[in-house]
Amino acid sequence: VSALKSWGVLDGDLEYVTGEASSSHRGWKLPEGGGTTGKPVPSEINPLSVILQSGLWSKISGGHHLHMQTTMFQPKGGMDMIARGFEGEVGDLITYGAKVTRIENTETGVRATWIPSESGGAETVDEADDCICTIPFSVLGQIKTNFSSRMDELEMSFLKARRAERDFLLRQDVGNIDRHAEAMTLLNERSAHARILARDTGGEVTGLLDGVDRLIKAYASGFASLVESHRLLGFNEDDGLQGALKAAVHEVEMVLKEASTPEMQVKMLMMRCHEKDFIMRVDPKYRDRLNARVEEFRAFPTDYYVDESQRFRIDNLLERYQKSFNAFVEETLREQRLQQDLSAAYSEVEPLVSRLHEVSRKRKNEVSYVFHPG
């Protein structure tokens, strides 16, 4: 814990917070300088959701790429000396001449089935918490497994992101924003892994993965815009543009109640009906209808008002209500377009992933044929 506190620049509660300690590592908002204004200003810590949405984790694997790998050393005598080193230490635990016929993930760990490679015989089943498999892919493809392919994992990650998106839209729960960010981080990681494993499968797979990566970025950007739109609209009726509209309605209705003029109250009721119709149907025609009722309201004769001061006050409140409603309408229509764009980006991914599955299966069959031509 002491090492983690020191290396991670954590405070007394083991938290990473804005301050001089964290800024001395991550950088200052305003570095130390001279004069009377030289005091340094700490930089703000980024929220976890921002870090997850940045795709930072997808870059960590850069050192695994061909041209970015770190220096590798070879043991004296060749790489086989590593296996011989294990043999010298745990030789009594090694089973030689075992032909693995099946590897399966289980609920509690992993199960490996094998037979003697020379004499044949009955199958032996071993179970463990984990399994380190060093079988070449060309051979592993011929062994029965219940592994999901990288393409399956890629598709499942996208489905998780989509589910978090739909849950966010349905429940307006900001917790689903973090769930979506986590799913997108995993999606980027699995896309990078799929690209590494597909380096020798030909140009078509690379092109398909390029298309998937492009749509992942478009989808992530679209969801961020959608979240921002919901922030503007408000996550509940007292927040954002919803809250502004509610407050404006309340004020103008209170003043009209004091005015005790039935015609005014009826006209206001008609406006509220148009407002509710828009919320229910999201049809811009109700905006036009409400604006028309506002103009009709403003045409009421002077004797409907107690005095000019009351008319001025009602006009100002009515204008505020109209502007609040129009702003709410515009952002709601924008939010609908963002949802459509997001659905379009997601629907474009499906045929690409299907084609990736098809090409991967074909490649696997070709490998199996090469090693079993008979």
C-alpha positions in Angstrom: 0.0 0.0 0.0 2.9 2.4 0.8 4.4 1.8 -2.6 1.0 2.3 -4.3 0.5 5.5 -2.4 3.9 6.8 -3.4 3.9 5.8 -7.0 0.2 6.7 -7.6 0.5 10.0 -5.7 -2.5 9.1 -3.5 -3.6 11.2 -0.5 -4.2 10.0 3.1 -7.5 8.3 2.0 -5.7 6.6 -0.9 -7.5 8.7 -3.4 -6.1 10.4 -6.5 -7.2 14.0 -6.2 -6.6 17.5 -7.6 -3.7 19.2 -5.7 0.0 19.9 -5.7 1.0 16.3 -5.4 -0.9 15.1 -8.4 0.0 18.2 -10.5 3.7 17.6 -9.8 3.3 14.4 -11.9 0.5 15.1 -14.4 1.3 18.8 -14.9 0.0 22.1 -13.7 -2.9 24.2 -15.0 -0.6 27.2 -14.5 3.1 26.4 -13.8 5.1 28.2 -11.1 6.5 31.5 -12.2 7.9 34.7 -10.9 6.4 37.9 -9.5 3.2 38.3 -7.5 1.2 35.9 -9.8 3.8 33.1 -9.8 2.0 30.7 -7.5 1.2 27.5 -9.4 -2.4 26.4 -10.0 -3.1 22.6 -9.8 -4.7 21.0 -12.8 -8.1 19.3 -12.6 -8.2 15.5 -12.4 -10.1 13.9 -15.4 -13.2 11.9 -14.4 -13.0 8.2 -14.9 -15.7 8.3 -17.6 -13.6 10.8 -19.7 -10.5 8.5 -19.4 -12.5 5.4 -20.4 -14.1 7.2 -23.4 -10.7 8.5 -24.6 -9.7 5.0 -25.9 -6.4 5.4 -24.0 -6.3 1.7 -23.1 -6.4 0.7 -26.8 -2.9 2.4 -27.2 -1.3 0.5 -24.4 -0.8 -2.5 -26.6 1.4 -0.5 -29.0 4.5 -2.2 -27.8 3.2 -5.5 -29.1 3.1 -4.3 -32.7 5.8 -5.4 -35.1 7.7 -2.1 -35.5 7.2 -1.0 -31.9 8.3 -4.1 -30.0 10.7 -3.7 -27.1 14.1 -5.5 -27.4 13.9 -9.2 -27.0 16.7 -11.5 -25.8 17.3 -15.1 -26.6 18.5 -17.6 -24.0 21.9 -19.1 -24.5 21.4 -22.4 -26.4 18.1 -21.2 -28.0 14.6 -20.7 -27.0 14.2 -24.4 -26.1 16.3 -23.7 -23.0 13.2 -22.1 -21.4 11.3 -25.4 -21.7 14.3 -27.3 -20.4 14.5 -24.9 -17.5 11.0 -25.8 -16.5 11.8 -29.5 -17.0 14.6 -29.2 -14.5 12.4 -27.6 -11.9 9.1 -29.3 -12.3 9.9 -32.3 -14.5 7.9 -34.6 -12.2 4.7 -32.7 -13.0 5.1 -32.9 -16.8 3.3 -35.5 -18.9 5.1 -36.3 -22.1 3.6 -37.7 -25.3 0.1 -36.3 -24.5 -2.1 -35.4 -27.5 -4.6 -32.8 -26.5 -8.0 -33.4 -28.1 -10.2 -30.8 -26.4 -9.9 -27.6 -24.3 -12.9 -26.1 -22.6 -13.7 -23.2 -20.4 -15.9 -24.2 -17.5 -17.8 -22.2 -14.8 -15.0 -22.7 -12.4 -11.9 -22.8 -14.6 -10.7 -24.9 -17.5 -10.8 -28.5 -18.6 -8.3 -30.3 -20.9 -8.8 -33.7 -22.5 -5.9 -35.7 -23.9 -4.8 -39.2 -25.0 -1.4 -40.8 -25.3 0.0 -39.7 -28.7 1.7 -43.0 -29.5 -0.3 -45.8 -28.0 -3.7 -44.2 -28.1 -6.0 -45.4 -25.4 -8.6 -43.9 -23.1 -9.1 -40.2 -22.7 -7.8 -38.4 -19.6 -9.4 -35.3 -18.3 -7.6 -32.7 -16.2 -9.2 -29.6 -14.7 -7.5 -26.5 -13.3 -8.2 -22.9 -12.5 -6.3 -21.6 -15.5 -4.5 -23.0 -18.6 -1.5 -21.6 -20.5 -1.9 -22.8 -24.0 1.2 -22.5 -26.3 -0.2 -24.7 -29.1 0.3 -22.9 -32.5 -2.9 -21.4 -33.9 -2.6 -23.7 -37.0 -2.8 -26.7 -34.7 -5.2 -25.2 -32.1 -7.7 -24.7 -34.9 -8.0 -28.5 -35.2 -8.7 -29.1 -31.5 -12.2 -29.0 -30.2 -12.8 -25.9 -28.0 -15.6 -23.8 -26.7 -13.7 -20.6 -27.0 -15.4 -17.6 -28.5 -13.6 -16.2 -31.5 -12.2 -12.7 -31.5 -14.9 -11.8 -33.9 -17.5 -13.2 -31.5 -16.0 -11.1 -28.7 -15.9 -8.0 -30.9 -19.6 -8.5 -31.7 -20.5 -9.1 -28.0 -18.7 -5.9 -26.9 -20.6 -3.9 -29.5 -23.9 -5.5 -28.2 -23.0 -4.5 -24.6 -22.4 -0.9 -25.7 -25.7 -0.9 -27.6 -27.5 -2.3 -24.5 -26.0 0.4 -22.3 -27.0 3.0 -24.8 -30.6 1.7 -24.9 -30.8 1.5 -21.1 -29.5 5.1 -20.9 -32.2 6.3 -23.3 -34.9 4.3 -21.5 -34.1 5.1 -17.9 -32.1 8.4 -18.1 -29.7 6.8 -15.6 -26.2 8.5 -15.9 -24.7 5.2 -14.5 -25.3 3.8 -18.0 -22.9 6.4 -19.4 -20.0 4.8 -17.5 -21.3 1.3 -18.5 -21.2 2.4 -22.1 -17.7 3.8 -21.7 -16.4 0.5 -20.3 -18.0 -1.4 -23.1 -16.4 0.9 -25.7 -13.0 0.5 -24.0 -13.3 -3.3 -24.2 -14.5 -3.0 -27.8 -11.4 -1.0 -28.8 -9.2 -3.5 -27.1 -10.8 -6.5 -28.8 -10.6 -4.8 -32.1 -6.9 -4.2 -31.6 -6.4 -7.9 -30.6 -8.4 -9.1 -33.6 -6.2 -7.0 -35.9 -3.0 -8.5 -34.4 -4.4 -12.1 -34.8 -5.5 -11.3 -38.4 -2.2 -9.9 -39.7 -1.6 -13.0 -41.8 -5.1 -13.5 -43.1 -5.0 -11.2 -46.1 -6.0 -7.7 -47.1 -9.8 -8.3 -46.9 -9.8 -8.8 -43.1 -7.6 -5.7 -42.6 -10.0 -3.7 -44.8 -13.0 -5.0 -42.8 -11.4 -4.2 -39.5 -10.6 -0.7 -40.8 -14.3 -0.3 -41.5 -15.2 -1.6 -38.1 -12.7 0.8 -36.4 -14.1 3.7 -38.4 -17.7 2.9 -37.3 -16.6 2.4 -33.7 -15.2 5.9 -33.7 -18.4 7.3 -35.3 -20.5 5.4 -32.8 -18.5 6.6 -29.8 -18.7 10.2 -31.1 -22.4 9.9 -31.8 -23.1 8.6 -28.3 -21.1 11.4 -26.7 -23.2 13.9 -28.7 -26.4 12.1 -27.6 -25.4 12.3 -24.0 -24.7 16.0 -24.3 -28.1 16.5 -25.9 -29.7 14.8 -22.9 -27.8 16.9 -20.5 -29.1 20.0 -22.3 -32.7 18.7 -22.3 -32.3 17.6 -18.6 -32.3 14.2 -17.0 -35.6 15.0 -15.3 -38.4 17.5 -15.5 -36.6 20.0 -13.1 -33.3 19.9 -15.0 -32.0 21.6 -18.2 -34.4 22.8 -20.8 -37.2 20.8 -19.3 -36.7 22.6 -16.0 -36.6 26.0 -17.7 -39.8 25.2 -19.6 -41.5 24.0 -16.4 -40.5 27.2 -14.5 -41.7 29.5 -17.4 -45.1 27.7 -17.6 -45.6 28.0 -13.8 -44.9 31.7 -13.8 -47.1 32.6 -16.7 -50.0 30.4 -15.4 -49.8 32.0 -12.0 -50.1 35.5 -13.4 -53.0 34.6 -15.7 -54.7 33.0 -12.7 -54.6 36.4 -11.0 -55.9 38.1 -14.1 -59.1 36.1 -14.0 -59.7 36.5 -17.8 -61.3 33.3 -19.2 -60.2 33.9 -22.8 -56.6 34.2 -21.7 -56.7 31.1 -19.6 -58.3 29.1 -22.5 -55.7 30.3 -24.9 -52.9 29.3 -22.5 -54.6 25.9 -22.0 -54.4 25.5 -25.8 -50.7 26.2 -25.7 -50.2 23.7 -23.0 -52.0 21.1 -25.1 -49.7 21.8 -28.1 -46.8 21.5 -25.7 -47.9 18.1 -24.4 -48.7 16.9 -27.9 -45.2 17.7 -29.0 -43.7 15.8 -26.0 -45.9 12.8 -26.8 -45.4 12.7 -30.6 -42.2 14.8 -31.3 -43.8 16.4 -34.3 -42.6 20.0 -35.1 -46.1 21.0 -36.3 -47.1 21.5 -32.6 -44.3 24.1 -32.3 -46.0 26.0 -35.2 -49.4 25.7 -33.5 -48.1 26.9 -30.2 -46.4 29.9 -31.8 -49.7 30.7 -33.6 -51.6 30.6 -30.3 -49.0 33.0 -28.8 -49.6 35.5 -31.6 -53.4 35.2 -31.0 -52.8 35.8 -27.3 -50.8 39.0 -28.0 -53.7 40.2 -30.2 -56.1 40.4 -27.2 -57.5 43.9 -26.6 -56.2 46.2 -23.9 -59.3 45.9 -21.8 -58.4 42.3 -21.0 -55.6 43.6 -18.8 -55.9 45.5 -15.5 -53.3 48.0 -16.6 -50.3 48.4 -18.9 -48.0 47.1 -16.3 -49.8 43.8 -16.1 -49.8 43.5 -19.9 -46.1 44.1 -20.0 -45.4 41.5 -17.3 -47.6 38.9 -19.1 -46.0 39.6 -22.4 -42.5 39.1 -21.0 -43.5 35.8 -19.2 -45.2 34.6 -22.4 -42.1 35.4 -24.4 -40.0 33.5 -22.0 -42.3 30.5 -22.2 -42.3 30.6 -26.0 -38.5 30.8 -26.2 -38.1 28.0 -23.6 -40.5 25.8 -25.6 -38.9 26.5 -28.9 -35.4 25.7 -27.5 -36.8 22.5 -26.0 -38.3 21.6 -29.4 -35.1 22.2 -31.3 -32.9 20.2 -29.0 -35.5 17.3 -28.9 -35.5 17.2 -32.7 -31.7 17.2 -32.7 -31.7 14.4 -30.1 -34.0 12.3 -32.4 -31.6 12.8 -35.3 -28.6 11.8 -33.2 -30.5 8.6 -32.2 -31.1 7.9 -35.9 -27.4 8.5 -36.8 -26.3 6.2 -33.9 -28.6 3.4 -35.1 -27.3 3.8 -38.6 -23.7 3.5 -37.5 -24.6 0.4 -35.5 -26.5 -1.2 -38.4 -23.5 -0.6 -40.7 -21.3 -2.7 -38.4 -23.4 -5.9 -38.6 -22.7 -6.8 -42.2 -19.0 -6.1 -41.6 -18.8 -8.4 -38.6 -20.8 -11.1 -40.5 -18.2 -10.9 -43.3 -15.4 -11.1 -40.8 -16.9 -14.3 -39.4 -17.2 -15.7 -42.9 -13.6 -14.9 -43.8 -12.3 -16.2 -40.5 -14.1 -19.5 -40.8 -12.9 -19.9 -44.4 -9.3 -19.2 -43.2 -9.6 -21.7 -40.4 -10.9 -24.4 -42.9 -8.0 -23.6 -45.2 -5.5 -24.1 -42.4 -7.1 -27.4 -41.4 -6.9 -28.6 -45.0 -3.2 -27.7 -45.2 -2.4 -29.8 -42.2 -4.8 -32.6 -43.1 -4.7 -32.8 -46.9 -5.8 -36.4 -46.8 
